[in-house]
Amino acid sequence: MSRLYFHLHDGVDTLLDHDGVELSPGQVPGRALTEARAIIADEALQGRIDLRQRIDVHDGEGRIVYSLPFPDAVTIVPPVDGAG
């Protein structure tokens, strides 16, 4: 297990995770996906989802070990023609 830091980027600013979390390498993709979907869900409640965001997971040395762009966290199903 390593301490990993989940930093949120929106294309302009970065929200740094100063605390991090102890995870094994195999847990990183699932944790990033859960975090991204929680942010997307909160944004949906506010009426605006920003898919320009991504989560970069850094190790204790500051190296990116995983990156999840928000469009990869969800599947967008467009309306059927004539349905709205």
N, C-alpha and C positions, 0 to 999 in steps of 0.2 A: 504494500500500500504506500502511496505517495500523497503528499499534500499538493492539490491541484487548485488552480484559480480560474474561475469562470468570469471572464471579462466580457461585457456587453458593448458592442460597437453599433452605431447607427449611421455611419458614413461621415459624420461630423465630429461627434463626441464619443468618449469612451467612459463607461461606468466601470471602475475597477473593483474587483472582488479582493478586499484586503485580508479576509479571513481564510478563504480557501476551505477545502474539505478533503478528508482522507479517503481515497478511492483506489481500487485496483484498476489497471489499464482497461480491463474488459467492461468496467462499469461506466466509463467516461461517455460513450455515445448515448446510452440510455439516460444518463443524468442530464446531459446537454439538451437532449430532446424534450425531456420533462420540463426543464427550465424554460426553453423557448416556447413550448406550448402554453405554459402558465402565463407568460408575458403576452402572448398572442390572445389568449382567452380574456385577460384583463383589458387589453386594448379593444377587443370586440365589445365588451360591456360599455366602453366609453364611446363606441361608434366609429373608431378609426384604427385600422391595423396597418402598421408600417413594416412592410416586408423587406425594407432596405437593411434591416438589422442582422447581426450575426453574433454568435457566441464563440469566442476564441478561448480555448482551455490552455493555460500555461502551466508548466511545471515550476518547481522551486527555483530553477535557474533562469526563468523568464522565457524559455523556449515554448513555442506553440506545439502542442501535442495533438490537438484536435480542433477543428473549426466546423461550425454548423451555421450556414446561412439560413435565415428564417424561411425562405421559400422551400427549403428541403424538409422543413418540419411539418408541413401540412400539404394536403392535396386540395386544390381549388377545383370545385366542380361548377363549371359555368352553367347558366340557365339554358334550358332547351329553347330553341328559336320559338318565339311567340309566347313563351311562358313568363316573360317578365324582364 
